[in-house]
Amino acid sequence: MTVTLHDTAPAPAPAPGNKDWQEIVEISAHSPSGELTIRGIMDDLDEELPVLSFQGPGDYRLRIQARGRDTAVDLAPDQVTEWYLIQAWPARPSEVKVVRQSDHYGASVRRG
């Protein structure tokens, strides 16, 4: 998991190892407290990530990029198989923007 903070909308970043990001979605988030953070769902994260609302309370745009989610679905591999990048910047709220949705795991979750 990598988080980058930007003053304005950044260009989408290249994926590690020159492989394409399989999932890219942009969302808006409002942080009334200025403490918009990333937390693990079932466990603590191994590293502390920066606060997404780095300019304090207000509106932000988040671009979430993922790849490798099809590699070890429902397994606990010894090596990293999934990569995520979250890019955050201050921005007025706008609609969800789907840039790419191409992994099989994501498609199965969207089907419900």
Buried (B, 14 or more C-beta within 10 A) or exposed (E): BEBEBBEEEEEBBEBEEEEEBBBBBBBBBEBEEEEBEBEEEEEEEEEEEEBBBBBEEBBBBBBBBBBBBBBBEEEEEEEEBBBBBBBBBBBEEEEEEEEBEEBEBBEEEEEE
